[in-house]
Amino acid sequence: MPYIIISTQIRIENGPTLCGDENQDTDLMLQLGAALKEEAGQSFKHYQSPDPPRIVLDRLEVLGYKVVATSGCGQTIIWTLRKD
């Protein structure tokens, strides 16, 4: 089963939304409107959508993904989704 983790900072819940690491399915990232970014000081790249999490989660539901867990960690909210 493919899993995906979506996250955002609580203080910026209207976007951007982080959509996964550089190894994510590029076709899926295009459907989510996410582009590959590399932040200064980080040793990894990640996909980021300018849209709020609600829009990204709606798109994932249409594509067959279901939320299986939600968590908060500091100022970050995280959704874990999977597709059967």
C-alpha positions in Angstrom: 0.0 0.0 0.0 1.3 3.4 -0.9 1.5 5.8 2.0 2.0 9.6 2.0 2.6 12.1 4.8 1.2 15.6 4.5 2.1 18.4 6.9 1.9 22.1 7.6 2.8 24.6 10.3 -0.3 25.3 12.4 0.4 29.1 12.2 0.2 28.9 8.4 -2.7 26.6 7.9 -3.6 28.3 4.6 -0.4 27.0 3.0 2.1 26.0 2.0 1.6 22.3 2.5 4.5 19.8 2.6 3.6 16.8 0.5 6.5 14.4 0.9 10.2 13.9 0.3 12.2 13.9 -3.0 11.4 10.2 -3.5 7.6 10.7 -3.9 5.8 9.7 -7.1 6.4 12.7 -9.4 3.0 12.2 -11.2 1.2 12.3 -7.9 3.1 15.4 -6.9 2.0 17.1 -10.2 -1.6 16.2 -9.4 -1.2 17.9 -6.0 0.3 21.0 -7.5 3.5 20.4 -5.5 7.0 21.4 -6.6 10.4 20.1 -5.4 12.0 22.5 -3.0 15.3 22.6 -1.1 15.5 24.9 1.9 18.7 26.6 2.9 20.5 24.5 5.6 18.7 21.3 4.8 20.4 18.3 3.4 17.2 17.0 1.7 14.6 18.1 -0.8 10.8 18.0 -0.3 7.7 18.6 -2.3 5.6 21.6 -1.4 2.2 22.8 -2.6 1.2 26.5 -2.3 -2.3 25.3 -1.4 -3.8 24.9 2.1 -3.8 21.3 3.5 -7.6 21.1 3.0 -7.2 21.4 -0.8 -4.3 18.9 -0.9 -6.3 16.4 1.3 -9.4 16.8 -1.0 -7.3 16.0 -4.0 -5.8 13.0 -2.4 -9.3 11.7 -1.5 -10.4 12.0 -5.1 -7.3 9.9 -6.0 -8.3 7.1 -3.6 -6.2 8.0 -0.5 -7.7 7.8 3.0 -6.5 9.5 6.2 -5.3 6.8 8.6 -3.7 9.1 11.3 -3.4 12.7 12.4 -0.9 14.1 14.8 0.5 17.3 16.1 4.2 17.8 16.9 5.1 21.2 18.2 3.7 23.7 15.7 3.3 21.1 13.0 0.2 19.1 12.1 0.7 15.8 10.2 -1.7 13.6 8.2 -0.8 10.1 7.2 -2.8 8.7 4.3 -2.8 5.4 2.4 -4.2 4.0 -0.8 -5.4 0.4 -1.0 
